[in-house]
Amino acid sequence: MNKVVNMPGAVAEAPMGLDPAIQSSIVLKGDLSGLNESQKKEYYLYRCRQVGLDPAAKPFDLLTLNGKQVLYANASATQQLCSLHRLSTQITHREKVDDLYIVSVRVTGADGRVSENQGAVSVGNARGDALANAILKATTKAIRRSVLSHCGLGMLDETEVESIPQAQTHHIEPVQVQPIEIIEERKTGIPLMIPGATEAYSYHANVEEWVDAYLTMVDKISESKKFNAGDKLLKLSDLEKCNLETVGRVRDEAPGLYQVFGNGIAQARLRANEESKKS
């Protein structure tokens, strides 16, 4: 069985080198499963420091696949990489081939270097909200695959991990370690605000990435076990209020994306209303 394991939210300084035992497991076997928790944490922090990512934001998780355990990149990783390297993304092509919807994305760095990649999802006979969600997922997959490829991270992205049959998540308790100075992200791009905060939660290179991050936040609220249905509706409303300017920008600049955005919000509200009726 394949299992997805969330890495602990540890914040510590990664060592300049790695323990020989860790190197042997990674280089010779390509497998983390033989390492103890302390060694996994050490390797996780080492990889974060290698690519300049904030380990506290948990950019990597663990995936057990075919008996081997490897790191994969989640949404936090691609968001940090875009901010850190001032990457811009552009959707260059969309097409439907048989039952596949394919999106092509070009990533351009501050140095002018360009990378391209694709994301594809099966849409079958999907219509309405199901089709809109599939289109958004293909767009997200294309953007994240392109960013990781551009930055030289040859690993799975969480949108790909989601398609692995019988994948299961498992939360690991955070490990207490000595804090370090966190790498500060560049405060440029489109800000995503959260209620009650005076500074942006994150910054994004374009409206596509911003919508992806916003809907990820919406899903977290909608699926949270800590809030009742009324609280969820209130938080969704507050989230929208503190991002009204950017919501208007998405509406004006990308009508098609705005429709997908609206569908995502509507579905979250519908789930909360249905949950309210059951309680």
C-alpha positions, 0 to 999 in steps of 0.5 A, spaced: 500 500 500 502 506 498 502 511 504 503 519 504 506 521 510 506 529 512 513 531 515 514 534 521 514 541 522 521 542 524 525 548 524 532 547 525 539 548 521 540 543 516 547 540 517 553 542 512 554 535 510 550 528 511 551 522 516 554 517 511 549 512 513 544 517 510 548 518 504 548 510 503 541 510 503 539 515 499 545 515 494 545 507 493 538 505 495 534 511 493 530 510 499 528 513 506 525 507 509 531 505 512 532 511 516 530 513 523 526 519 525 532 523 527 535 521 520 529 523 516 528 529 519 536 531 518 535 529 510 529 533 510 532 539 513 538 538 509 534 538 502 530 545 504 537 548 505 539 546 499 534 549 495 533 555 500 526 553 502 523 555 509 523 548 513 517 551 518 513 551 512 513 544 510 515 544 503 516 536 502 512 530 505 514 523 505 511 518 500 511 510 500 511 507 494 513 500 492 516 499 498 521 505 498 520 512 501 521 518 498 520 526 498 515 529 494 514 537 493 507 540 496 504 546 494 508 550 499 514 548 495 512 551 489 510 557 492 516 558 495 520 557 489 516 562 485 517 567 490 525 566 492 527 565 484 522 571 482 519 566 477 513 568 472 508 562 469 504 563 463 499 558 460 501 557 453 496 552 450 490 548 452 487 542 449 483 536 450 485 530 447 480 524 447 478 524 455 484 528 457 485 535 458 492 538 457 495 544 459 502 547 457 505 552 462 512 556 461 516 558 466 521 564 466 526 566 471 529 573 473 535 571 469 531 570 462 531 562 463 525 559 460 522 552 462 516 548 459 512 542 462 505 540 461 499 537 466 494 533 464 488 530 467 482 525 465 475 529 464 471 523 461 464 526 460 465 531 466 461 537 465 459 543 470 463 543 476 466 537 475 469 539 469 471 546 472 475 542 477 478 538 472 481 544 468 483 547 474 487 541 477 490 540 470 492 548 470 495 547 477 499 540 475 502 544 469 504 550 473 507 546 479 511 541 474 514 546 470 516 550 477 519 544 480 523 542 473 525 549 472 528 549 479 532 542 478 527 538 483 526 532 480 521 529 484 513 528 484 508 534 486 502 533 490 498 533 485 501 527 482 501 523 488 494 524 489 493 520 483 496 514 486 491 508 487 490 507 495 495 513 497 493 515 505 495 520 509 498 519 516 500 525 520 507 525 524 507 529 531 512 535 530 519 534 533 522 539 537 528 542 535 533 548 536 530 554 532 534 558 527 533 564 523 528 563 517 529 564 510 525 570 508 521 570 502 521 576 497 515 580 498 513 581 491 507 579 487 500 578 488 498 578 496 494 573 499 491 576 505 488 572 511 483 575 516 486 579 522 493 579 519 496 585 517 501 582 512 500 577 507 500 570 508 504 569 501 505 572 495 504 569 488 507 571 481 500 571 477 493 570 478 493 563 476 498 561 482 494 566 487 487 562 485 490 556 486 493 558 493 486 561 495 482 555 493 487 551 497 486 555 503 478 554 502 479 547 502 482 547 508 477 551 511 471 547 508 475 540 510 477 542 517 474 538 523 475 544 528 470 549 525 462 548 525 458 549 519 457 556 521 464 558 523 466 555 516 461 560 512 463 566 516 471 564 515 470 563 507 466 570 507 472 574 511 477 571 507 473 573 501 473 580 504 480 581 505 482 579 498 476 583 494 481 587 490 485 581 488 478 577 486 476 583 482 483 583 478 482 575 477 475 577 474 477 582 470 484 579 467 481 572 467 474 571 466 475 563 465 479 562 471 474 567 475 469 562 473 473 556 476 474 560 482 467 562 483 465 554 482 470 553 488 467 558 492 460 555 491 462 548 492 465 550 499 459 554 501 454 548 499 458 543 503 458 547 509 450 549 508 449 541 507 453 540 513 449 545 517 443 541 515 445 535 518 447 538 525 
